[in-house]
Amino acid sequence: MTGPTRRGTVELRPGYTVLDATGTPVDRAEDVEFTLDGGFAHLRLPGTTTVQTVSAPALHRLTHPA
C-alpha cells in the first residue's frame, strides 16, 4: 500500500465482498487499514497479511476518525 494510510470502517455495496481473517466473505469490516489510489481502495483487514483491492464503485462508505 502506498500513500497516506488510514484506519476505519469499510462498507461495500451489495454483491461485493472481501475476505476477513478466517477467509469468510464480508461486506463490512472495522479497524481496516486502507489507502485510496487511482479509483481503487486497497484494504488490509484486521488479522490478515494481504492487501485486497476493490474498485471505487464497490465502496458504499469509508469512515475514519478525523
Secondary structure, 3 states (H helix, E strand, C coil): CCCCCEEEEEEECCCCCEECCCCCEECEEEEEEEEEECCEEEEECCCCCCCEEEEHHHEEEEECCC
